[in-house]
Structures are given as C-alpha cells and as structure tokens.
Amino acid sequence: MTNIGFRILPAPPRVPASLIRQFRGVVVAHLSDSMNRMPAASGLRPMHKMTRSGQMLGQALTVRVPPGDNLMVHKAIDIALPGDVIVVDAGGEITIAIIGDIMSSLAASRGLAGMVIDGAIRDSAELGGARFPVYARGVTHRGPYKNGPGEINVPISVGGMVVGPGDIVVGDADGLVAIALADAPTVLKLAQAKAKEEAAILKSIAKGKADRRWVDEALRAKGCTF
C-alpha cells in the first residue's frame, strides 16, 4: 500500500542534454518574459558566490518535506544524477535549516547542478564562498531534524512557483524559473529573440538614437492628455 507522505516515485525521463545545453547563457529575466512573467519563485535568493557568467541549469529532482526536516533531502542526494537540481519544498520555514555545508558539498561532489530550498540554510559563510549554486529563502544556525516524512518526484511549489519532476530549472542573480519540458523549445526560442531585441535597444542607446515614441503612444492609447 502506498504510504502517502513517505514515498519515492519513479523518476521522469531524462531531459535531452542537447536541449539543456541550449539554455546555457539564457538569462532568467528573458525566460520569465517569454512565459508572460507567470513563473516566479518569490523570496528565494542565491546563497552561493555569484559570478557575472554564473548560472544554475539542470533537471529538477523535486522533494517535499515538512518544515525543518531533511531526511528525504538526504535520500534525494543519494539518488540524484549528475546535472540534476534538487528542488525542495520545505514550506518556506526559515527558523530551522534544511541543508548546510556538508550536504551542499556532497551534492557538488556528485556532479549535481544545484539546490533550491524553499526554507533556510545554515553555514552561510561556507556556502557564500563556494560556487555550487544554492538558492534559499533564509539563514539560521538551527539544524534540521531527520524524522520524515517526505516525498520525491512529486509536483511541488517553491516560493509560489510550481515545479514538476523533470522540469528544466534555470537560476541566475535575478532568481530562478522552472520550465516544463513540453514548453521548453518554445520558451527558448522566445527568450533568444528577446535577447536580440534588447541587444538592439542597448546598441541604439549607446549611439544616442533610442526611439522613445512608444511612451507617448502608450499614454495616448490610455486616454492620457499632455
């Protein structure tokens, strides 16, 4: 009999590595715009050492745990494959940490692409000095319990953003987004077009030729007089 609350479901098919590679260098803001700004993990921020070219990119291994308990997160690290991003719904609780330096170091040593914790971390100085991507809601010195329950490979919510098992997860200095595999080719194409559009705008600004007519046009369309 299935024990809801204590279960590890089968992993979804692997996202083709060739598809994931195409998201390399695509910024989160452009991906968000390309999904009509719907997905957003509100309140989560990078806890690691960010570089200008730094990016978290991989396939979601989802975990749901009760606030302050990391037993099933340990199991997720044990079964994760290289390139996975462990995404943990810990209820947003920030008074008890879910991971620290030991667990993030273990995840990094196994080739994971990052960890996302809708909850707290500890050992913030160590995580903040490392480049292994870790996103979380807060920091506390109080360590976690290891009692369970917990579930792996189930749909979860982190910061109000739904993440499904096998989603493509992308993170940078602005935050992170999750993209369903079925939507990935379309979102990628739109984000690449957005990048070209913004590059052209920045080029026109540098040349002193920025076209600002759209501002007055938008105001007139809304009935604004000036």
C-alpha positions in Angstrom: 0.0 0.0 0.0 1.3 3.5 -0.9 2.2 5.4 2.2 1.4 9.0 1.2 3.9 11.2 2.9 6.6 8.6 2.8 7.2 7.7 -0.9 9.7 7.9 -3.7 8.0 7.9 -7.1 9.7 6.8 -10.3 11.9 9.5 -12.0 10.6 11.1 -15.2 12.5 10.5 -18.4 15.8 12.4 -18.7 15.7 15.8 -20.5 17.9 15.5 -23.6 21.3 17.0 -22.7 21.3 18.8 -26.1 18.2 20.7 -25.1 19.5 21.7 -21.7 22.7 23.0 -23.3 20.8 25.4 -25.4 19.7 27.2 -22.3 23.3 27.9 -21.3 23.7 31.7 -21.0 20.0 32.5 -21.4 19.1 34.9 -18.6 16.2 34.3 -16.2 14.6 37.6 -17.0 14.2 36.7 -20.7 12.8 33.3 -19.8 10.3 34.9 -17.5 9.3 37.4 -20.1 8.8 34.6 -22.5 6.4 32.9 -20.2 4.3 36.1 -19.7 6.0 36.6 -16.3 3.9 33.8 -14.8 6.5 31.6 -13.0 8.4 33.2 -10.2 9.9 31.8 -7.0 9.2 34.7 -4.8 11.6 35.3 -1.9 14.3 32.9 -2.8 17.8 34.2 -3.5 21.2 32.9 -4.3 23.3 32.0 -1.3 26.4 31.0 -3.2 29.2 33.0 -4.7 27.8 34.5 -7.8 29.9 35.4 -10.9 28.8 37.5 -13.8 28.6 34.5 -16.0 27.3 32.2 -13.3 24.2 30.2 -14.0 22.4 27.2 -12.4 21.0 24.9 -15.1 19.7 21.4 -14.8 16.8 19.0 -14.5 14.6 19.2 -11.4 14.6 16.4 -8.9 11.7 17.5 -6.7 11.4 16.9 -2.9 8.6 17.8 -0.5 9.4 17.7 3.2 7.8 19.1 6.4 9.4 22.3 7.7 12.7 21.7 9.4 13.2 18.0 8.4 15.7 16.9 5.8 15.6 13.1 5.8 14.2 12.9 2.3 16.6 15.5 1.1 19.5 13.2 2.1 17.8 10.4 0.1 17.5 12.8 -2.9 21.2 13.4 -2.9 21.9 9.7 -2.9 19.7 9.0 -5.9 20.3 12.2 -7.9 22.1 12.0 -11.2 24.8 14.4 -12.4 23.2 17.5 -13.8 20.1 17.3 -11.5 18.9 20.3 -9.5 17.4 19.2 -6.2 14.4 21.4 -5.6 12.9 21.2 -2.1 9.5 22.4 -0.9 10.1 22.9 2.8 7.1 25.1 3.4 9.1 28.3 3.4 10.0 27.9 7.1 13.2 29.8 7.9 13.6 29.0 11.7 15.2 25.6 11.0 17.8 24.9 8.3 17.3 22.2 5.7 20.9 22.0 4.4 24.3 23.3 5.2 27.9 23.0 4.1 28.1 19.2 4.4 25.1 18.5 2.2 25.9 21.1 -0.4 29.4 19.8 -0.6 28.2 16.2 -1.0 25.8 17.3 -3.8 28.6 19.2 -5.6 30.9 16.2 -5.3 28.3 14.1 -7.1 28.0 16.4 -10.1 24.7 18.0 -9.2 23.8 21.3 -10.9 22.5 23.0 -7.8 20.0 23.0 -4.9 16.9 25.1 -4.3 15.4 25.2 -0.8 12.1 26.9 -0.1 13.3 27.2 3.5 16.5 28.0 5.3 20.2 27.1 5.0 23.0 27.3 7.5 26.8 27.5 7.2 26.1 30.6 5.2 29.7 31.8 5.1 30.9 28.5 3.6 28.0 28.3 1.1 28.6 32.0 0.3 32.2 31.4 -0.6 31.5 28.4 -2.9 30.3 28.5 -6.4 28.0 25.5 -6.1 24.6 27.0 -6.8 22.3 27.1 -3.7 19.1 29.2 -3.7 17.1 29.5 -0.4 14.7 31.8 1.5 16.7 32.5 4.6 19.6 31.6 7.0 19.6 30.2 10.5 22.1 28.4 12.7 19.4 25.9 13.9 20.0 22.5 12.4 17.3 20.1 10.9 15.6 17.0 12.1 15.8 13.7 10.3 12.5 12.0 11.0 10.5 12.4 7.8 8.0 12.2 6.2 8.9 13.3 2.7 8.3 12.6 -0.9 10.4 12.6 -4.0 9.4 13.1 -7.7 6.1 14.8 -6.9 4.8 18.2 -8.1 5.9 20.9 -5.6 5.7 24.6 -5.0 8.7 26.8 -4.2 8.0 30.5 -3.5 4.7 30.2 -5.2 6.2 28.6 -8.4 5.0 25.2 -9.3 7.9 22.8 -10.2 7.3 19.4 -11.7 9.7 16.4 -11.7 11.9 16.7 -14.7 11.3 20.5 -15.3 14.3 22.5 -16.6 15.4 24.8 -13.8 17.4 27.9 -14.6 18.8 30.3 -12.0 21.0 33.4 -12.0 21.5 36.6 -9.9 17.9 37.6 -10.6 16.3 34.4 -9.3 15.1 31.2 -10.9 12.4 29.8 -13.2 11.2 26.3 -13.9 10.2 25.3 -17.4 8.1 22.2 -18.3 9.8 20.0 -20.9 6.8 20.4 -23.3 7.2 24.2 -23.2 11.0 24.3 -23.4 11.5 24.6 -27.2 9.0 27.5 -27.5 10.3 29.3 -24.4 13.9 29.0 -25.6 13.1 30.4 -29.0 11.2 33.4 -27.5 13.9 34.1 -25.0 16.6 34.1 -27.6 14.5 36.6 -29.7 14.1 38.7 -26.6 17.8 38.8 -26.1 18.4 40.0 -29.6 15.7 42.7 -29.2 17.2 44.0 -26.0 20.7 44.0 -27.5 19.5 46.2 -30.4 17.9 48.6 -27.9 21.1 48.9 -25.9 23.0 49.5 -29.1 20.7 52.3 -30.0 21.1 53.8 -26.6 24.8 53.8 -26.9 24.6 55.6 -30.2 22.2 58.2 -28.8 19.4 57.0 -31.1 16.9 55.4 -28.7 13.4 55.6 -30.0 11.1 56.7 -27.2 8.0 57.4 -29.2 6.3 54.3 -27.8 5.9 56.0 -24.4 3.7 58.8 -25.7 1.8 56.4 -27.9 1.0 54.2 -24.9 -0.2 57.1 -22.9 -2.4 58.4 -25.6 -3.9 55.0 -26.1 -4.9 55.1 -22.4 -6.5 58.5 -22.8 -3.8 60.5 -21.1 -3.6 64.1 -22.3 -0.4 66.2 -22.2 
